[in-house]
Amino acid sequence: MAATRIIPMHINKGKTIQACVKARLDYVKNDEKTENGEYVSSYACDPKTVTEEFLLSKKEYYRLTGRHPHGDIIAYQLRQSFKPGEVTAQEANQIGYELAEKLTKGNHAFIVATHTDKEHIHNHIVWNSTDLNCSRKYRNFLGSYRVVQRVSDEICMNHGLSVIKPRPYRDRPKYKGHPGAPVKRKFDLLVDIQKKLKEGKGGGYERWAKVFNAKQITQTLLFMRDNNIRDYETLSEKADDASSKFDELSSAIKEKEAKLQRIGAIRMNIINYAKTRETYVKYRESGYSKKFYEANREEITVHKAAKKAFDAMSPEEKPNGKLPTVKQLSTEYAEALAEKKKLYGEYRLAKKNMADYVKAKRNIDDFLAMEKEPERSRERGKRDAER
């Protein structure tokens, strides 16, 4: 199955907006291609008057907003094709309708026409660029074709259609064991699971379907396809690698945080020591007078705490036995903070990757475990019978 990118429709040179809209929609609704309109569906508009309704909404948009942009987009379209013999025209139209609903989020009128005049059934989806309130326009974006393809694939898989192709023979893993040793077949896990889902057979599938929804396993299969994971070993390896990377970055960030706290504490002690030095000198000159101490208890206590912290500093923190300056510490703090921020960028990505891979592996583990359950039940029954 393939879905093209979203294609903006502009006013053709030398033609009116009415002529452009009518030409496109007339082609899409062509009776010879849609079996006399049987496979034409729509949302928030009537297929018979869709041209007039699109045009009326644009006039209202111009009236409400006063905007008449040059090169205005009048509608959007895309084409969705299906593998020959895999889907009926009725189901193809339903799939196209679901795709249009997701892309427009119920805010734009659209029409879905399923053409059956070719060997491969395909949909033409056209939606109004003006929303139903006649106050906004549909916002396309760079790279939208990836989103369209992903959404289309997900819908097709939920309908039991094939969207994951077997790997070419040259890309399949080769067995490199000893000559004459039995060759172990390495299944294409994605194709194998997709086949089971399509058939909808087996106790494992039925039990799995009660626990999970189809969308969950569909998203897992598409995630594996997009990341070129075709077997369980690769999935398990990538899940472990993602977890290790996350743990590694977590530890690195904790080290940076500890360093920042340490630098901050040293800097604060140096500042406190300098602020209270004069008071402590007077305290010493007083012969450590109790009366002076009681009058200046807080400053003397802070001074002693700073001195104690200096004595406890490691040689790395106090090179050549000298304390670093506040300026040096501020520079070191800024560098450590910048390194931590950089790590956080990698950390957020690693956290998402770990969550995605671990979730995918868990879903596949659950699916495979339930597939094996009938076999375990037979083995238990056999053992019970032998007792």
Secondary structure, 3 states (H helix, E strand, C coil): CEECCCEEEECCCCCCHHHHHHHHHHHHCCHHHHCCCCCEEEECCCCCCHHHHHHHHHHHHHHHHCCCCCCCEEEEEEEEECCCCCCCHHHHHHHHHHHHHHHHCCCCCEEEEEECCCCCCEEEEEEECECCCCCCECCCCCCHHHHHHHHHHHHHHHCCCCCCCCCCHHHCCCCCCCCCCCCCCCCCHHHHHHHHHHHCCCHHHHHHHHHCCHHHHHHHHHHHHHCCCCCHHHHHHHHHHHHHHHHHHHHHHHHHHHHHHHHHHHHHHHHHHHHHHHHHHHHHHCCCCHHHHHHCHHHHHHHHHHHHHHHCCCCCCCHHHCCCCHHHHHHHHHHHHHHHHHHHHHHHHHHHHHHHHHHHHHHHHHHHHHHHHHHHHHHHHHHHHHC
